[in-house]
Amino acid sequence: MTGPGTGRGAPEGGTAGRADGPAEYRGEPGPTALDRTRNDPPRKRRLDPAEPSDHTAAPAPETPNTAGTPANSASEPGLADPDRHEDSPPGTASHDDTAKPSDHAAAPAPEATGPDRDGPGTGTGTDGTLAKGDAASRGQGGEVVERRLHPVTPLRRAWAPVAVLVGWAVHDPDQAQRQLTRLTTTHLLIGLAVLIPAAALYGFLTWWFTHYAVTDTELRIRTGLLFRRTAHIRLERIQAIDVTQPLLARVAGVAKLKLDVIGTGKKDELAFLGADEARALRAELLARAAGFAPETAHEVGEAPARQLLRVPPGVLAVSLLLTGATWGTLLAAAVVPTLLWLATHNLWTVLATALPLVGAAGASSAGRFVGEYDWTVAESPDGLRIDHGLLDRAHETVPPGRVQTVRLVEPLLWRRRRWVRVELDVAGSSNSVLLPVAPREIAESVVARVLPGVSVPPGPELTRPPRRAARCRPLWWRGHGLAVTDAVFAARYGLLRRSLALVPHAKVQSVRLTQGPWRRALRLADVHVDTGANKTVTARLRDADEAAELLRSQAERSRTGRRDAPPDRWMA
């Protein structure tokens, strides 16, 4: 610690303040002054964010920033339609936009000129730029504007034929080697003369027949030359939009837009768009999802953000060096090949073992450093924004209302410095890291923004299992602990790599008690709570009577928590 840190300018139009705190972490948490709700009237401009406060750990806001729909409800009136509709053969029950008008729940806009169609006769020319429909993104004459991806996209997709050949060579290397030895220079030139134009044509056609459009109720992505596919992504079901820029994409000035949609297993994406176009489209989609009028959503722009903290590269590097997994992999990479050489004296066997071990060690240290470099967390009405990456730059959003579980991880060598790593389980999202490393006090203040009204229980409040649990897990039973407060179910596990999982009562989907024969004899039991992210947090080795009472009380807390919890919204 060398002195007070200075808040850095917030990314993309935000502001940052000056605060006193650890020198390594610039910008400190403070209350958010920007609110947007689905019921707000249309606005032309956003308000400027409030000045940040000058303290390190500000209290959590009383109203959570939450996402589109309640995380714990099995169904919701008015949202019975699927999140994404794809074109299906005639006769199926799915939405077919080539044969009938759109049947989405949202009513057509007043200026609509007719049913929305993607097939012949809709006014779409061979270039696919315009089509009539009930959408908000209209050109002259009430036409829906379909847009193409960036012209650099064919270069990305042209690698598909080459990837097929590489995959065949890897699958059957002996046959590939025999075929290559038979090739003459003439055959090689002919093959290249055929392969390069074919790859270029494939990339061009996939780009030419890919369009997207934003309507009143959905984002529509249409792809396919022979087999047409149209994805209808309803705007109110979008919970996060990430902008990523791989290294070559940063050089070309383009970006990839990834969308987290409730109820889908993988992200839909638009790759690639111009970097400015991707940010503008992201801002428009978030404004539409928040309830802004379609005619003004494109004017709202990016929500202002206020930087909370930034992880310095030096702190990140030291934290990786103090991680036991890194040293364990390096030790294995040094010892195992040596033993194999002494036993076999076969160089190929040693190389086949050493190279994967060295690669794993590099991935666990250098790979994480490159991916988590310049990790920045900012607060905005959309949620918490995360920017990170040295080569591939990522811009992610964590909607707090969709967070099901927060974990504070403490490796053994971090505890003296009071560092923790904060991980998340988000319903329907692949975002899993909130902070790669941070002092515990700052990490707890950020957790309070993700889980409003929740405080992290201190160590003394976590009760250990009874001493007879040592018969099940000698020594390791001391790493388990449990604390149940009015707001959260907290379970700790691990002795060397300690992890504390926090589950708000409103996010608990079910509670289970398990007891094997040996634990039944010792009167011990495990209590499992299941969350909406398909994950489970377990309180292990509890006394049987305590576990039975915990099962009953936790079920009641979950019911009252879901009843009293505010509805999940994009912006509260």
Secondary structure, 3 states (H helix, E strand, C coil): CCCCCCCCCCCCCCECCCCCCCCCCCCCCCCCCCCCCCCCCCCCCCCCCCCCCCCCCCCCCCCCCCCCCCCCCCCCCCCCCCCEECCCCCCCCCCCCCCCCCCCCCCCCCCCCCCCCCCCCCCCCCCCCEEECCCCCECCCCEEECECCCCCHHHHHCHHHHHHHHHHHHHCHHHHHHHHHHCCHHHHHHHHHHHHHHHHHHHHHHHHCCEEEECCCEEEEEECCCCCEEEEEEHHHEEEEEEEECHHHHHHCEEEEEEEECCCCCCEEEEEEEHHHHHHHHHHHHHHHCCCCHHHHHHHCCCCCEEEEECCHHHHHHHHHCCHHHHHHHHHHHHHHHHHHHHHCCHHHHHHHHHHHHHHHHHHHHHHHHHHCCCEEEEECCEEEEEECCCCEEEEEECHHHEEEEEEEECHHHHHHCEEEEEEEECCCCCCEEEEEEEHHHHHHHHHHHCCCCCCCCHHHCECCCHHHHHCCCCHHHHCEEEECCCEEEEEECCCCEEEEEEEHHHEEEEEEECCHHHHHCCEEEEEEEECCCCEEEEEEEEHHHHHHHHHHHHHHHHHHHHHCCCCCCCC
